[in-house]
Amino acid sequence: MANNDILKKAMLEALEKSLGVVTSACKTVDISRETHYRWMREDADYKAGVEALSDVALDFAESQLHKQIKEGNSTATIFFLKTKGKKRGYIERQEVDVNTGKLFQIEVLGSDSDQ
């Protein structure tokens, strides 16, 4: 295996561990950011590997959100419902009164089935 191939594999592993933070991963592997981005441009397999890791940080953040919900964090619960519970009526929106042109906010805290 060529040295670049070894470094690319190490970089992909470092990106996964750093949750996709390029600077941290580059420091771990001891390459420059420019090298990483050149590999992205020139090596389709490397680019595909990097793109496959794009959800790692999102998955981690989502797992932390679920952990906070389980711990009874009401802010986390409200955030989850506002983003994932829209279909059930847990939404927050702003509306403009067409008669006055003023902005007012409506908060829906429960679902339609609760009313």
N, C-alpha and C positions, 0 to 999 in steps of 0.2 A: 504494500500500500504506500503510495507516494506521501511525502510529508504534508503537502497541501490537503490531501484527503484526510489524514489524521487530524490536522488542525480544524478542518471543516466539521468533522464528527465531534471533536471536542467543543467546538463553538456551538453546535446544536444542543449539546448536553448542557453547556453553560447558559445558553438562552433559556432552556427549560427551567433550570434551577433559579435563574434570576427573574423568572416570570416575564421574559421577553425584553428586559432592559438591556439594550445593546451595549451601552458603555460598560456596565458591570460585567457582562459576558466577555467583552473584548479584553478587559483587564485580567480576568481569570485565565484566559487562553493566551494572553500576551500578544495580541495582534491589534492593529489600529482599526478604528471605525471605518476608515477608507477601504481597508482590505475587506472587511465584512460586506460593505456596499458594492465593492467591485465584484466579489463572489456572487452577490445577489444578481448583478447585471449579467455576468458571464456564465453562470452555472445554473441551468434550469433545475437540476435535481436539488442543489443546495437551496435555491429560492423556494422550491416546493416544500422542503423540510422546514424552513423558517416559517413559511406561511401556515404550515400545519400546526405550529406552536402558537399561533395567534390567539387561540382561545384559552391558553394556559392561565394567564393572569385573570381573565374574566371568570373562569371556573373557580379559581382561588377566591376571588372577591365574592362570588356568589356563595361559596361554601361558608365564608366568614359571615355573610349576611344571614344565612340560615342558622348558624351557630348563635348569633345575637338574638334572633327571633326565639330560638329555643330557650335562651336565658331570660326571656321576658322583656327584652328591650323594645319599648313601645315605638320609638322612632324608627327602628329597623322594620317593625311590623307594618307601620303606616307606609313607609317607603315601598315595601314589597307589595302591599295592596294597591298603592297608587300606580305601580308599574306593571305588575302581573295580574292584578285583579280588576282591570278595566272592564272586561266582559261581564263581570258580576256587579258592576255599578260602583266600584270603588275608584272614583275619579276626582280630580280637582281640575277645574277649568275656570277661565275668565270669560266674561261676556260683556258686551257693550250694550247699554240701554239705547235703542235706536231713537227713542223720543228725546233723550237728553244728551246723548253722545258720551255719557260718563261710563267709565269702566267700573264694573263691580265684580266681585268674586263670589262664586258659588262653590261650596264645598259639599260633596256628597260623602257621608261617612259610612253609610250602610249600603247593602245591596237592595235591589228592587224587591226581593223576596222577604226582606226584613220589614217592609213598610206595609 
